[in-house]
């Protein structure tokens, strides 16, 4: 009985793990082409809040979906388009960085979950943070 219950739970887990956030594209996938995937803010003062827009174009042949964007820490906050990006259209990922409590050279990332072939796109920001006075 335990074995049957275990098999049932495994089967349910497998069927419930569908890829809901990736629309069907008949094998044709979008491509995110960024003007840059890395940005260096240079030297900023501790506590300063800075932001940068990462511009991209969907150079694929079908709609691009971004289902999530996550910063590598709470100090890095991305904003991303929630609507599909048509083939040939452009979009922007705005990344805000709060340097409060940080010192020295910092590198942070934003991971985008997409329906591109790699399913993940990574953006990087950098800054040298100095203390005032």
C-alpha positions as CSV (number, residue, x, y, z in Angstrom):
1,X,0.0,0.0,0.0
2,X,2.8,2.4,0.9
3,X,4.5,1.6,-2.4
4,X,1.4,2.4,-4.4
5,X,0.9,5.7,-2.5
6,X,4.5,6.6,-3.1
7,X,4.2,5.9,-6.9
8,X,1.0,7.9,-7.0
9,X,2.7,10.9,-5.3
10,X,5.7,10.7,-7.8
11,X,3.3,10.5,-10.8
12,X,1.3,13.6,-9.5
13,X,4.5,15.5,-9.0
14,X,5.7,14.8,-12.6
15,X,2.4,15.8,-14.1
16,X,2.1,19.0,-12.0
17,X,5.5,20.2,-13.1
18,X,4.3,21.5,-16.5
19,X,6.1,24.5,-17.9
20,X,3.2,26.9,-17.6
21,X,5.3,30.1,-18.1
22,X,6.6,29.1,-21.5
23,X,4.0,29.5,-24.3
24,X,4.0,27.1,-27.2
25,X,6.0,28.5,-30.1
26,X,6.1,25.6,-32.5
27,X,9.9,25.3,-32.1
28,X,10.6,28.9,-32.9
29,X,12.0,30.9,-30.0
30,X,12.5,34.5,-29.3
31,X,16.0,35.9,-28.9
32,X,16.9,38.7,-26.4
33,X,19.6,40.9,-27.9
34,X,20.9,43.5,-25.5
35,X,22.9,46.6,-26.3
36,X,24.9,45.7,-23.2
37,X,24.5,43.1,-20.5
38,X,26.9,44.7,-18.0
39,X,27.0,48.2,-16.6
40,X,29.6,49.8,-14.4
41,X,28.4,52.8,-12.3
42,X,32.0,53.7,-11.6
43,X,32.7,55.3,-8.1
44,X,29.6,56.1,-6.1
45,X,29.2,57.3,-2.4
46,X,27.8,54.8,0.1
47,X,24.1,55.3,0.5
48,X,23.6,56.6,-3.0
49,X,20.8,55.0,-5.0
50,X,21.5,54.6,-8.7
51,X,19.7,53.0,-11.6
52,X,20.4,51.9,-15.2
53,X,18.2,50.8,-18.1
54,X,19.2,47.7,-20.0
55,X,17.7,48.0,-23.5
56,X,17.1,44.9,-25.5
57,X,15.4,43.9,-28.8
58,X,13.6,40.7,-29.5
59,X,15.5,39.5,-32.6
60,X,13.7,36.2,-32.7
61,X,10.6,35.3,-34.8
62,X,8.1,35.0,-32.0
63,X,6.9,36.8,-28.9
64,X,9.2,37.1,-26.0
65,X,7.9,36.5,-22.5
66,X,9.8,37.5,-19.3
67,X,8.1,35.7,-16.4
68,X,10.4,36.9,-13.6
69,X,13.4,39.0,-12.8
70,X,15.4,38.6,-9.5
71,X,18.3,40.6,-8.1
72,X,21.2,38.8,-6.4
73,X,20.4,40.7,-3.2
74,X,17.8,43.0,-1.8
75,X,19.8,46.0,-2.8
76,X,19.3,45.3,-6.5
77,X,15.8,45.6,-7.7
78,X,14.8,45.0,-11.4
79,X,11.7,46.3,-13.2
80,X,10.7,44.4,-16.3
81,X,7.9,44.4,-18.9
82,X,5.0,42.2,-18.0
83,X,3.5,42.1,-21.4
84,X,4.9,40.0,-24.3
85,X,7.5,41.7,-26.5
86,X,6.7,41.2,-30.2
87,X,9.3,40.0,-32.6
88,X,11.4,43.0,-33.7
89,X,10.2,45.1,-30.8
90,X,12.4,46.6,-28.0
91,X,12.0,46.6,-24.3
92,X,13.8,47.8,-21.2
93,X,14.9,46.2,-17.9
94,X,15.4,49.0,-15.3
95,X,17.8,48.0,-12.5
96,X,17.9,50.0,-9.3
97,X,20.9,49.6,-6.9
98,X,20.9,50.9,-3.3
99,X,24.5,51.2,-2.0
100,X,23.5,51.7,1.7
101,X,25.7,49.6,3.9
102,X,28.0,48.5,1.1
103,X,31.7,49.4,0.7
104,X,34.4,48.6,-1.8
105,X,33.9,47.0,-5.2
106,X,30.5,45.4,-5.7
107,X,29.2,43.2,-8.4
108,X,25.5,42.3,-8.5
109,X,23.4,40.4,-11.0
110,X,19.8,40.2,-12.2
111,X,18.5,36.9,-13.5
112,X,15.7,37.0,-16.0
113,X,13.4,34.0,-16.5
114,X,12.4,34.0,-20.2
115,X,11.1,31.8,-23.0
116,X,14.4,32.1,-24.9
117,X,16.4,29.0,-25.7
118,X,18.6,29.4,-22.6
119,X,15.5,30.2,-20.4
120,X,17.7,32.6,-18.4
121,X,19.4,35.8,-19.2
122,X,21.9,37.5,-16.7
123,X,22.5,41.2,-16.4
124,X,25.4,42.5,-14.3
125,X,26.0,45.8,-12.5
126,X,29.2,47.0,-10.8
127,X,30.2,49.9,-8.6
128,X,33.1,51.0,-6.5
129,X,31.6,52.4,-3.3
130,X,33.4,54.9,-1.1
131,X,32.3,56.3,2.3
132,X,31.7,60.0,2.6
133,X,34.3,62.1,4.4
